């Protein structure tokens, strides 16, 4: 299956032009899409409802949206209140149904300078042909490493709890007349997970090693827990990058966008790359191909 992660910079390209259609064309065709910096009702983007526009541009996808930043943007039209929210967050689109989703508000430090905004991770459970997987679209803090480390610790703790906590509901529906479950079995909350997004950190950083550990990926190793960098599995060259920026007069090429997955899926990674030079955003889209067709073996990753 083909996965893509893309920080779309709310539709503004590297050329400074706002064009949401252009960003949609870049990701169209992937099986699962994780988007960052998607917004609703901001003046800078014509008060557009971007999740609605993107879902219309990509009509063959199921989708969920999770705002990290949420403030009032209500207005009055013809004397009547129009309730609106000014939001900024992440979005997941999938050709397969998204069975359930939830939003994780990540830890944040109040600052006096520079501007700091809330970050969040959007989690979606998808039943792939291989089995159920929890997929995250996330965007970590852009300001400082310490805040990102706290956010990663939160996510690692939530990941460890997921199988024992379960999904949106569990147990026996003893009030069938109220139809709580719609006759469906208890939804999965597997241990297997894929994290896609803009992590605002590079390989070798403290944040990176907080996710993957101190030792490099070793092919054939049996991971009982933790995450692996998909790029390390396919041994990409050290100059592989997803972002370019001129800093202090020099062009810096950085890998800020990543795909991390639980170790028991490491051998399923087939390829990873980035559309270097794509101008629909200030980031380049990260593309990952993973075998999610071959059924998982029973054991780790099954519903607890």
N, C-alpha and C positions, 0 to 999 in steps of 0.2 A: 504494500500500500504506500501511496505517496503522501507525505506530510509536508506542509510548508508553514513556516513561522515568519511573520512580517510585521515590523514596526512601521506603520503606514504614515506616521507623523501627521495624523488627522487629515490626510489627503494632500498635504503640501509636498511637492517633489523637491529633489535636490536643485532644480532650476528655479525654485521659488513659486511655482505655479500650482494653484489648487485644482486638482482634478481627481475626484474619487473614482470615476470610471476607469481611469488609467491604473489605479491600484488594484481594482477588482479584476481587470484583465490579467494582471501579473499572476494572481493566485488561482485563477479559474482553472479547473481540471484536476487539482489535487483532491485526494480523498478526504483529508482532514486539514483544516486551515485554522491556525492560531494567529489572531491579529492583536496588536497592541496600539495604543494611542488612537482609539476610536471614540468619537464624542457626539454629544447631542446638544443642540441649541446654544452654540457659541457664536458671537458676532463675527469672529475671524473666518468662520466657515458658513456664512450666510444663514445662521440659525438652523442649519440642516440637521435632520435626524439621521445621522450616519448609519446606525444599525439598520434602520428601515430602508435606506437607500441601498446599502450593500446587499441586504437580503433580496431586494428587487433586482439588482444587477447580477446576483448569483442565485437564481430561483430554484435550482435543483438541490439546494442544501438545507438541512435542518440547522438551526442556529440558536445560540444563547448569547446574551450580553451581560457583562458584569461591570457596573460603574464603581470605580474607587473614589472618585471625586463627585459629590452630589450637592448642588445648591439650587435655590429657587431661581427660576427663570420665567415665572408666570407673567402674563400680560393680559390686557383687556381688549377685546375685539367686539365692536358694536355694543359696548356697554356691558358685556358679559366677561366673566373671568375665564381665562384659558390657562389651566394649570399645566406648567411645563417645568422640567428639571434640567439644569445645566450640568451635564455629566461627562466624565472622561474615564475610559476604562479599557477592558479587553473583550474580545469576541471570539467565539469558536463556531466554525461552520463545518458540517460533516455530511457526507453523502449517506452515511448510516444514521439511524435514529439516535438521538442523544437521550438516553434513558432517564438520567437525572443530572442535575447540576447544582452547584452551590458556590458562593463567593466567599473568599477568605480576605478579610481586611488585614493587611500586614502591619506590623509594628512601625510606628513613626515617631521621630523626634521633633519636637517643636524647635524652630530655629528663629534667630533674629535676622540672619542673612546667610546665604542667599535665599531665594524663594524655595520652599519645600512643599511638596504636595503628597497626598495619600497615595499609596500603592496597594494593589490587590492582586490576587491570583484567582482566576476563574477555573473551576474544576468541573469536568464533565465525564460521566461514565458512559462508555460506548461499548456495545457488544460487537466486537469484530469477529470475523470468521474463525480466528484463532481462539477467541475467548474474550471475556470482559477485561477492559483496561480503563484505568482512570487517567484522563488526559488533562493537562493544565496549560492554560495560556497565562503567562505571568510577565510582570514588568517590575523589576526591582528598582530601588531608590537610585537616583542619579547623582546625589550629593556626596555621600560618604560611605566608606567601606564598613564602618561600625554599624550603621543602620542596615546595610545589606546583610551583614552577618546575623543580626537579630532577626531579620526577615527570613533568612534561610533556616535558622534554628526553629522558628515557628513552623515553617513548612515541613521540616524533617519530623518534628513532633506530630503534626497533623497526619503525615504520611504513616507514621508508626501506629497511630491510633485507628486509622481508617478501617482495617478489617474487623477489629473487635467492636467498633462503634456501629458499623453497618451504614446503610444508605439512608434515604429519607424516611423509611419506616421499617419496622421489624415486628415479629410476633404474630399472634393469631387475631384476626378480625372477628371479635365476638359481638359486633353490632352490624351484621350484614345489611340491615335495612338502611344504614347510612352510607353504605357503599364506599368505605374509606379506600379500599384497595382496587376497586374496579375489577375484582376477580383475578388480579395478577399475582404471581408468586413474589415473595420478598425479593427486592432488587439486589443485585450484586454490589459489593463494595470490596473489590479485589485488592490484593497487595501490589499487583503489577501497576506501574504508573509510568507515564512519559511527561516530562516537563519541557515545554517549548516556550521560548520567549526571549525578551531583551533583559539580560541579567546585569547589564552595565558593569561587567567585570571581565577580565581577560584570563586565559589559561595561565596558571602559575600564581594567581592572586590568592589571598587568604580565603576569599569567598568561594572561589573555584574548588579549592582543596577542602573546604568545609562540606561540599557536596559529594565529591568523588573520593575523598581520603587523600592520604599523603603519597601512596604508592601509585605508579602509573598502571594503566589497564594492562592486564596480562591475558592474552588469548588462551582460552581453555580453562581459565580459573573458574571455580564454582563459587559464585557469590550467594551468600545466604541473605544478605540485606544490602542496602545502600544503592548508590547510583553510579552509572558509567557514562562518560562523555561519548556520544555517538561518533564524534570526529576522531577520537582516540582509537575506536574499534577499526576504522578503515585506514588509520595511519596517514592522515592528510599532512601535507607539507606545513612547516611551521609558519609560513607566511599566509596561510588561509585566513581570510578576514571577511567581515560582514559590514564594516563601517569605515568610512574615510573622512578625515577632518583635518583641516589645517590648524595646527596648534603651534604658537610661537614661531610662525613663519615656515613651519615644516609640515609636510603632508604625513599624517599618521594613519596607518592602516591597522585596525583593531578588530578582534573577534569578540564582540559583545553579545551576539545572539547565539544561543546554544540549544542543543537537544540532549537532555539527560534522561536516561531510562534505567529502570531497575535491572540489576545485573543479570537476572535470568533471561532477559531479552537481548543481551548484548550480541550474541551470536546471530541474531536475526537482522542486524543492520546490514543493508546491502550497499548503500551509497549515501554520500552527503556532499552538498555543494552549495554555492551561493551565486546568484545572478549578478556578478561583478559588473558595475557600470550601469545598472538599472537606475533610472532617475525618477521613478514614481514616488520615492521617499528619500530621506537622508540615510536610511539603512538599506542594505541589500537583502532580498528575501533569502532565507535559509531553507534549503530543500533536503529532505531526508526520505530515503526509501527503506522501509522495514517490512520484513515478512510477518504480516499479521493474517495470513491465510492458513498456514499450517497449524492445526490445533495444539494448544499448550498441553503439556503433560500434566497430570493431576499432581497436586501438592501445593507448593508455594504459589500464591496468587489466586487460589480458589477462595470462594467466600468462606469467611471464618464461621 
